[in-house]
């Protein structure tokens, strides 16, 4: 029984061999893309060993400024839109 060497150009298949061939091709393509994604993912979280002391201090300062900026933004939002955040920060009632 001859096996087809190329997949059909349309989504219609005439035999089980064509279906098997297409399935194998798709599995191979998925595996290659998975390997590529794994490589990119690993490169994304790779620790940089060549950072100098100045780069380390710069990253600490940058992260600190970002944290302060986030704190000030939240504070401003709570002050301006306190009605939306009333469930987080309930107002204390004054006793007469």
C-alpha positions as CSV (number, residue, x, y, z in Angstrom):
1,X,0.0,0.0,0.0
2,X,1.7,3.3,-1.0
3,X,1.9,6.1,1.5
4,X,1.4,9.7,0.4
5,X,4.4,11.8,0.6
6,X,2.7,15.2,0.7
7,X,-0.4,16.2,2.6
8,X,-3.5,17.2,0.7
9,X,-3.9,20.9,0.0
10,X,-7.5,21.0,1.3
11,X,-9.0,19.8,4.5
12,X,-10.5,16.7,2.8
13,X,-8.7,13.4,3.2
14,X,-9.2,10.3,1.1
15,X,-7.5,7.7,3.2
16,X,-6.3,6.9,6.7
17,X,-2.7,7.2,5.6
18,X,-3.3,10.9,4.6
19,X,-4.8,11.5,8.0
20,X,-1.9,9.8,9.8
21,X,0.7,11.8,7.7
22,X,-1.0,15.1,8.5
23,X,-1.2,14.2,12.2
24,X,2.5,13.3,12.2
25,X,3.4,16.6,10.5
26,X,1.3,18.6,12.9
27,X,2.8,16.8,15.9
28,X,6.3,17.5,14.6
29,X,5.5,21.2,14.1
30,X,4.0,21.4,17.6
31,X,7.1,19.8,19.1
32,X,9.4,22.2,17.2
33,X,7.4,25.2,18.4
34,X,7.4,23.9,21.9
35,X,11.2,23.6,21.9
36,X,11.5,27.1,20.5
37,X,9.1,28.4,23.2
38,X,11.1,26.6,25.9
39,X,14.3,28.2,24.6
40,X,12.9,31.7,24.6
41,X,11.3,31.1,28.1
42,X,14.7,30.0,29.4
43,X,16.4,33.0,27.9
44,X,13.8,35.3,29.4
45,X,14.6,34.3,33.0
46,X,18.3,33.7,32.6
47,X,20.3,35.2,35.4
48,X,22.9,37.7,34.2
49,X,26.3,37.0,35.7
50,X,28.1,39.9,34.3
51,X,26.4,42.7,36.2
52,X,28.7,45.2,37.9
53,X,28.2,46.8,41.3
54,X,27.0,50.0,39.6
55,X,24.3,48.1,37.7
56,X,23.3,46.4,40.9
57,X,22.9,49.8,42.7
58,X,21.1,51.2,39.7
59,X,18.6,48.4,39.6
60,X,17.9,48.8,43.4
61,X,17.3,52.5,42.9
62,X,15.1,51.9,39.9
63,X,13.0,49.3,41.8
64,X,12.7,51.6,44.8
65,X,11.5,54.5,42.6
66,X,8.9,52.2,41.0
67,X,7.7,51.1,44.4
68,X,7.4,54.7,45.7
69,X,5.6,55.7,42.5
70,X,3.1,52.9,43.0
71,X,2.5,53.8,46.6
72,X,1.9,57.5,45.7
73,X,-0.4,56.5,42.9
74,X,-2.5,54.3,45.2
75,X,-2.6,57.0,47.8
76,X,-3.8,59.6,45.3
77,X,-6.5,57.2,43.9
78,X,-7.7,56.5,47.4
79,X,-7.9,60.2,48.3
80,X,-9.7,61.2,45.0
81,X,-11.9,58.2,44.7
82,X,-12.5,57.3,48.3
83,X,-16.1,56.1,47.6
84,X,-14.8,53.3,45.4
85,X,-12.4,52.1,48.1
86,X,-14.7,52.4,51.0
87,X,-14.8,48.6,51.4
88,X,-11.0,48.7,51.9
89,X,-10.8,51.7,54.2
90,X,-14.0,52.2,56.1
91,X,-14.4,55.6,57.7
92,X,-14.5,55.6,61.5
93,X,-17.6,57.1,63.0
94,X,-17.3,59.8,65.6
95,X,-19.2,59.1,68.9
96,X,-21.1,62.1,70.2
